[in-house]
Amino acid sequence: MTNSKPKYKLTDADFKQINRRSLFGFQLGWNYERMQNSGYLYTILPQLRKIYGDDTPELKEMMKTHMQFFNTSNFFNTIITGIDLAVEENEGIAGKDTVESMKVGLMGSFAAIGDSIFASLIPTIFGALAASMAHEGNPIGVIIWVAACLLICVFRWKQLHFAYDKGVSLVTDMRDRLNALTDSATVMGVFMVGALVATMVNIKFAWTPQIGKVSMNIQNNLDMIIPKLLPAAVVGFVYWLLGKKGMTSTKAILIVLVLCIILGGTGIIAKV
């Protein structure tokens, strides 16, 4: 096995091929044993063949390396790919340990950051805006949602070349920035969830008990304490349900539907 450095340099055509394979094929080989390992190898296999040559011991060794366990956010996976290819292009098989350590060290961090931002917070924020507009019959809501999805795809496309250019230095350069971005996005996501609860959960207390000749308006009394307290209580109840063992989102929805039918039919709650 030779230690000579590879002579092949990646081109724009290589980056486009990697991005296409990542966008459309990265998750196709997902499995319960090693998760995204085959998808990762599939994404960069043509470039590995160009770097190490066809049917060489180096190629076989790096293919085995990339078939080890791997699992990260599919919104950030090409950052790891870009750093990986920068190392392999410059060091060849001598960079195997660096690549292994880099993948193991980054996949967990990027999984947490990528999934929390792109799989949870951004859909919550833009989904809330889009749903609110669509609820009012405004077609711009659809445009907002489609635009958000397209921008995410553009981000995934651009990050590969950026990570490749920065190489291993990107790990330390972006660490503090990513933490700050995650904290900011978390605050924004919590804010948007609160706004969504207040605007989209439209129920109120309809029951007005009589105390002698005086009617007690429960809803007005609650509004004087905390406006939209009942919608917040409903969301808190659902959140509590989902934390119970054996509970699924489908079961929680059915429970809420049954309770709404019973409480609405008896005149205790009503739609705003």
Disulfide bonds with the S-S distance in Angstrom:
none
